Amino acid sequence: MAETKAVVVEDGATPVALCEEGRVGRAVQERLLVEAGDYAVTHGLMIAPKDNAGRHGRARRYAVAPCSLVPTAFPRAAFELGRASQRAWLDLLDAVARDRDFLTTSLASTCTVDEFTANLMSVYDAAYAAKPQAYTEGTVFAIVRNDYMLHQPEGRAFKDCGIRHVEANTIAASLGALSTIISRMHRTLLQRVLRVPASVLDSHMPPIHVTSSLADGFKAAHDHYVADHRTDGKHPVVVAMIVQPNEFNAFDQRHLEFALLERHQLRMVRVSFADVHKYGRRDEHTGRLYIHFPQQTSSDGDRGASDGDSAAKKAKTEGQVQQQQQQSNRATERAQGEEEVVEVSVVYFRAGYTPNDYPSQAEWDARTQLELSAAIKCPNIALHLAGTKKVQQVLAKPGTLERFISGEDATTLRKTFAALYSLDPDDYSTSEGQQQGNDSTRETQHQQKEMASVDALLAEIQEHPELYVLKPQREGGGGNHYGREAANMLAGMAPSERLAYIVQSRILPPTQPALVMRDEPVGAPQQSTTELGLFGVSVRRRGKREAGRADSDAADEDHVEDNAGVLLRTKQAESDEVGFAAGFGVLDSPWLTD
């Protein structure tokens, strides 16, 4: 195949536009498709179809993750505003997760009608009653992905689009590892196929390194745990990832597992809630969490037997030599059919955000067991609740942000807020409750109206349904209701049923072309919209550790990386949802334009 001539990317041009304008021929686009597929397979940009249950070895099936072939345009000014908001979001959510009165008051009405939120609150109540200081002063480990959409009122140029906050994902914020790979794939394809110079790529493509940032966060949380709970060396100390059975997004998780081992010699095991219920044990005196694995038992059938602990390093002291020998003996015992027991330093939830993850009381008991343990949770139950839609709506009330963060940071965040409205009549009993957002978003006739009552809000939605979204207290994509469907649902609900939802003003994103990998040969770019996700990592404690407990100063330090990486998801313009797990969006990366 002949080499491609270098493509000149002029100011304002984008890789997609080059394809759309015919400057990149069909043969070159076909080469993009082939090389993208090869890159995806060789670098693990993959998903595992649900029909892998019961399949092993070569019989297991895999597929290339839905993705774009080249990056999609995103205004640089909007991107930078999102990045500038990240530290304030991490500070805010850490403070909210430590304020029990705020959480319980904000979610009180929701818990009366939403069984899932009520069950989460019951877990929180039980754990807080048992160890309140763990929530007010202990270590809080947050991996947060703030999602944004571009907002383009009529007459505004693309480069001047605003950015609107959609949600803060505080539990199971996924796609960090795959977003790292898709960005590198795009850089490689643009250099190899379109011959775009590296200097041009550097000026338009932000570096994305989510995988390593997350791995470093887990190491920091692990160090906090070890400093607080000295171990006796009898059992390996590991991170436990709580996963869904037959997880289709397993590759995104596996990349993190491997990076944690490679960067920090720290092992991560995969278990389901059912595994925790069956094999988990919590020491009633110390709170330490242990998992007793029968030989070859795992939630995904491929747990593995290698410890991967720091003892894999060359021992330099007699104590380390003895520890290595103990671990070697344990490995021999496991090979002979004995159970393996591990102590868990950090629990990482990649499940637990949907009612489907709790098919019986056993799963709820497991969640409570985890929360009561001494292991550091990512997130703990308070931070999980801090990410609910209702709390997001309450935080949008005038003056509420200042309860937790500085006035300057509050102003920064409000620049990105869409209008949010309560469906609880009690929230309209004061003038403060009448407006659930910020005037900075009032850019069309109907957006960000002040509502005197729920009845006024409902009347407005019936008259202009296309400008509002109805949101439940759910994560994972696919749960929102739009336009006339939302209006009809609200009209048919009893007043108490509405308490399970909030209302958001509709964000008006621009449409633009995107070149998406399909099963068939590549065609013309499709009209699409995008959603930007910005990752942040925070490991913090408020209380003082007991004197002499920390092995190093690092264990007492906060670990905060506010700009831990970027995710871009692209969907067809006619689709309302963009969730990757729900099957709506494809992985993408941003091409920043001025």
N, C-alpha and C positions, 0 to 999 in steps of 0.2 A: 504494500500500500504506500503510495507517495506521501511524503511529509506535507503537512499543512503549512501554508504560508502564514507568517505572523499577522494577526489581526490588530489593527490600530484601534484602541479604545479611546475615543476622543472624550473631552470633557462633557459630562451629561449623558454619555452613552452607557448602556448596560449590556451584559452578555446576552440577555434574552432579546433585547431590541436588535442586536446584530443578527440573530436568527430570524426574527420576525421581519426585518427589512430585506432579507434575502442576501445579506452580505456574507452569510455563512450558508453554503449550499447544503442540499439534502444529504449528500454523501458524507459531509463532515458531521452533520447531525446524527447520522447513523453510526459513525465512529464514536461519537460521544456516548451513544446508547450502549454500544458493546463494551467500551472501556469502563463506563460507569458500573455495569453489571459485574465485570471482572474485579474491579476495585472493591465493590461492595462485598463480594464473596471472600476475597483474600484478606479483607480487613474486618470482617464480622459485622457489616452493616446489614444485619439479618433479623428476621423474626422466626418464631417457631409456631407453626399452625397448631390449632387446638386439637387436631386429630392425632397428635403424637402420644396421647395417653396409651400406655402399654407397649409402646415401641421402644426398642433398644438398639444401640450401636448404629450400624449402617441403615437400619430400617427407619430411623427417625428422619423426619422431613423438615426441611428448612426453606425459607424463601427470602429474597432480597426485600428489605424494608421499603415501603412506599416512599419515594423521594423524588426530588427535582434533579435535573441534569446539570443545571448551572444556577448560581445564586440569583435571588430576586431582589429588585430594588427596594431600598428602605431609606427614607430621608434621614440624613445625618443629625440634624437638629433634634428631631423627635427621639432618635436613638440615644443621644447624649442626655436628654432630659430624663429618660428612663434610667440610665446608668447613674445619674446624679441623685436619683431617689432611693437607690438601693440601701445605703447605710441607714437612712431614716426608717425604711421599712423594717430592717433587721432590729434596730433599736426599739421600734414601736411594738413589734410582735413579741419580743423578749419581755417587755414591760407588761403587755396585756396578759401574757401567759402567767405572770406572777401575781396578777390582781384578781383574786377569787371573787371578790364582791362584784367587780365589773362583769366578769364572765357569767356568773349566776344570774345577775339582774338582767343582763342583755338577752339571755337565752330563756328566761323564765316562761314567757308566753309561748315561745316555739316548742318548748318541752311538753307543753300541755297537749299538743296535737301531733307532733312529729315523734313517732316511737323511736326511730333510730337516734335522733339527737338526745332524747330522754335517756336512752340506754347508755350513750356515751357519758352523759352527765352523771349517771349512777356510778359508773366506773370512777369518774373524777371524785365524786363524793366519798366513796369508800377509800380511795387511795389518800385523799387529802386528810380524812379523819385519822388515818393510820400514821401519816408522816407529813404534817403540814410544812415543816421546814424544807423538805425536798423540793417543794414548789416555790416557796418564797425566796429561799437562799441557795438552794442546790444548783447543780450544773444543768443548764438547759441547752440542748443540742438541736439546732435548727438547720435544716436544708430547705430553703424557701425558693420557690420559683414564682416571680411576679409576672403575670401575663398581661400584655397590652395589645390594643388594636389602634391602628391609625384612624384619625377622625378628620374627615374632609367635608366641611359644610360647603354648600353651593358657592361657587365662585373662587374658592381657595385653590392655589396652585399646589401640586403634589409636594414640592420641596418645603412648603409651608404648612403641611398637615400637622395637626395636633396629635397628641398621643393620649389614650384613655385607658385607665387601669381596669382590667376585667376582673381579676381575682388574685389573691395571694394563696398559693398552694403550699400548705404547711405539712401535709402528709403525702408520702409516696410521690414526691415531685420527680417525675421520670424524664427519660430521654436525654439526660445529661451526657452519657457516654456516646450514644448514637449521634448527638449533635456535634460532638467533637470530631467524629469520623466523617460526617457529611461535609463539614467545613473543609477538612483536609482533602476529601475527595474532590470537591469543587476546585480547590486550588490546583490540585494535580491535573485535572481535566483541562482547566483553562491554560495551564502551562504547556501540557503535552499536545493537546488537540488544537486549541486556538492560538497557542504560542503567545499568550499574554505575558508580558514581562513581570518578574517578581515585584518590582518597584510599584507597578500599577496595582497589583493584588494587595500589597501592603497598605496602600492608601485607601482602598475601598472595602477590604475584608477585615473586620476586627478579629484578633486572635481568640480562638475558642479552646479552652483547656479544662472543661468541666470535670472530666474523669479524674485528673490529678488533684484538682481542688477539692473534690468530694473525698478522695482517699486521704488527703491531708487532714480534713476535718474529722474523719473517723479516728485517725491516729491521735489527734488532740483530745477527743472525747475519751478514748481508751486510756490515755495518760491520766486524765482527771479521775477516772474510775480506779486505776491502780494506786494512785496517790491516796485515795480515800479508803480503799479496801485492800489492805496488804494480803496477798495470797500466800498459801503455804507451799506452793509448788507441786501439789499432788495432782492437779488437773490442768490441762491446757486452758488458757484464757482466750476466748474468741469473741468475734462480733457475730450476732445472729440476725440474719435477714428474714423477716416474716414475709412469705410469698404466697401467692395464690396457686392452687394446683393447676398444672398444665398451662403455665404462664406463657403467653405468646410473645411477650416482650422480654424473654429471658436473656437475650444477648445484651441488652442494655444493662441488665443487672450483672451478668457474668463479667463484662469488661471492668466493672467496679471491683468485683471480687478479686480478679487477677491483678489489677493495679494496686490494691491494698496489700496484697502479698508481695508483689515485686518491689514496691516503694518502701514498705515498712515492715515486711516479714510478719504481717498480722493476718491471721486466717479469718475468713468469713464463712459461716455455714448457713445453709438454706433450710428453713423449717416452716411448716404451716401452723396455723392456730391449732389444728387437730394434733400435730406433732407435739406442740407445747403442752396441750392438755394431757396427752398420753405419756410423754417422756420427760416433761419438765418437773423440776423439784425446786422449791424455794426454802432455804434455811430460815426457820422461824426466828432465830436469834440474830443472825447477821444480815438477813435479807438477800444473801447471795443467791443467784439463779444458776441452777445446774440443769443440763440436758443429758439424759442417759440414753445414748444411742445403742440399740441392739446392732450387732454386726450387719452391715449392708442395708440398714434402714435409713430412709430419707424421704422427704416430701416429694422429691422429683426423681427418685430412683437413681441418682448419680451423685451422692453426697461426697464420695471419695474418702480416703483414709489418711492422707498426708496432713500432719499437724501444721507445718508451715510457720511454727513459732520462731521467736528470736533465737532459740537454741540451735537453729540450723546454722547460725554463725559459729565460727571457730571459738571454742571455749578458751578462756585465758586464766581462769581461776579454778581452784579445786571444786568450789561449789557449783560452778557452771558445768564442770565435767560430770559431777554427780547428777545434776539435773538432766544433762543429755542422756546419761545412762538410764535414768528413770523413764524418760520419754521413749527411749529405744525399747525398754522392757514393755511399756504399755503398748507400743506398736506391735510387738511380738504377740502379746496377749490378744490383741484385737484380731490379728491374723489367725489366731487359733480359735476364734469364735467368741471371745469375751466382749462385753459391752464397752463402749467408750463413753467416758463422762467428761464433759467440758463445762467450764465456768464461763458465764456470759458477761462481758464488760459493757457492751452496747447492744441494744435492740433497735434494729432498723426496720421500720414498717414500710414494706412495699405492698401491703394488703391492709385491710381494716378500714378503708375509706368508704365502703359501700355496704348496704345491708346484706348483699349477696355473700359477703365474706363471713357472715355469722348465721349459718343455716340452722344452728341449734344452740342450746344454752352452753354446750361445751366450749364453743368458740368465745362466747362472752366470758366464761370463767377463765379461759386462757388469757384473754386481754386483761382481765383484772389481775391475774397472777403476775403477768409481766409488769403491770403498772405498780404493783405492790413491791416488786423486787428492787434490789439495790442497783441493778443495771441501769445505765444511762439510756434513756429512750430518745429516739429520733423519729417522730416527736414524742414528748410526753403528752398525756391526755389533755392537759390544759392548752398546750400549743396547738394540738389538733382542733380543739374547740375554738381557739382564736382565729382559725382560718375559715370558719363557717360564714355563709352569706349574711346571716343576721348580724353577726358581729361586724362584718364589713360595713353594713348599712348604718349601724349605730356609730361606728367610728367616723362616718361621713357627716354626722351632726355638727353644727357649728360649735366650736369650743372643745369638742371631745378630744381631738388629737393632742391639744395642749396639756391634757391630764397626764400624758405619757412622754411627750417629746417637746423639744424647744419650739418656740414660735416660728423660728426660721425654717426648721425642718418641716413643720406643719404646713407652712406656705408652699414649700417645694412639693410636698405630696398632693396638696389640693390642686395644683396645676394639672395633675393627671386624672383627677377624679371625674367619673361620669356621675350624673344625678342618680341618687338612690332613694327609694321611698319605702316606708314601712306600711304594712297592711294591718297594724295593730292600732285600734282607735285610741288606746291610752297614750300612744306616742304623740298624739295631736292635742293633748290637754294643755300644753304650754306652747308659747310662740316658738320656742326652740325646736319643738318636734315637728313644726310645720314644714320646715325645709330640710331635706335630707341630702345635702350636697354642698356645692360651692358655686358661687356666681361665675367663676372662671370658665365654666362649661356652658354658659348660656350663649349659644352661638346660633341657634335657630329659634323660630317663633315659639316652638312648643317645648324645647328642652329646658330642663332645670326650672320648671315652674314651682312656685311655692304653693303647697296644697293646704287648705284649711282643715281638711278632714279626709278620712278614707273615702267617704262618698264622693267628694270632689275629685279625688284621684281616680276612682272607678269611672266616673263620668268622663274624665279626660281620656282615659284609655279606650273607652267605647267610641269616643269621637275620633281619636287619632291612634288606632291600634298599631299602626306601622312604626310608631315612634317609641314603643316600649317592649321590654322583655320581662317575662315572669320567671323567677329563679327559685328553685327549691334548695334545701340544705344538703346538696349532694356534690360529689366529686366524680371525675372520670369521664365527663363529656356525655352529651346526648340527653341531658335532663331538662334543658331550658325550653320555654315555650314562647313563641313569637307571634306578633301581629294579631290577626283575627282569632287564631287559636287561643292565644293567651286571654284575649277579651272574653271569648265565649266561656273559657274555663272559669274565670273570675265571676262571670255572671251566674254561673251555676253552682258556685260554692256557698256554703254556709259561712257566716262571719268567722266562726272558729276555725274552719278549714284553711282560711286565708293566712292564718298565723304561721303556717309552715313555709311561707314564701316571702320574698321581697320583690320589689319592682325596680328595674333599672331602665334609665332612658336609653334608647337605641343608639349605638355608636354607628356612625356613617363612614365606613371605610372606603377608600378609593379602590377601584378595580384596575388591575394591570396584568400584562401577560406573564405567564410562567411556563417554563418548559419542563414537563413532568414525565418521568419514566412510566410507561404503560406496558401492558403485556404485548400489545401489538407494536409494529414499527412506529418510530417517532413521527409525529405530525406537527401541525402548526401549534404555536404556543396557545394555551387556553387562558381565558380571562379568569382572574383569581383575586382573592384577598388573602392577607397574611395576618398572623398573630405572633407577636414577639414575646419570648420568655426570657427573663433575666434571672440567673441563679445567684444566690447568696448563701454563705455558710457562716454559722455563728455557734461557738462553744463558749458559754459564759457561766460563771457562778457569782452569786452576790455575797454569800456568807463567807466567813473566814474558816479555813481548814484548821483542824487541830494542830497544835504545835508539834513539829517533828514528823508530820504525816507525809509530807511531800518529799519525794526522792530528788526532785530537781525544781529549779525555779520555773521551768516551762510548764509544769503541772499546775501552777497557780496562775498562769497567764491566760487571759482571754484569747481566743483564736477567732478572728473575724475576717472574712474575705467577702467584701460586699459585691465585688464584681468577679464572680467565680465562673462566668461563662454565659453563653448566649444560645438560645434555641429559636429557630424560626420555623413555623408551620404554615403551609400554604394549602388552601382549599379552593374548589371551584366557586366562582362568584355567586352562583345561585344557592349554595349551601349555607345554612345559618350556623351550623356547628363546625368546629375545627379540631375536635379531639382526635388524636392519633389512635389511642386505644379503642375508641368507639368507631373507628373506621372512616372518619371524615377527612382528616388532613394528611398531608405528606410532609416528610422532613425536608427542610430547606436551610439555607444560610443567607444572611443579609449582604447585599451589595450597597454600601452606603453612598448616597448621592447628595450633592450640595445644590 
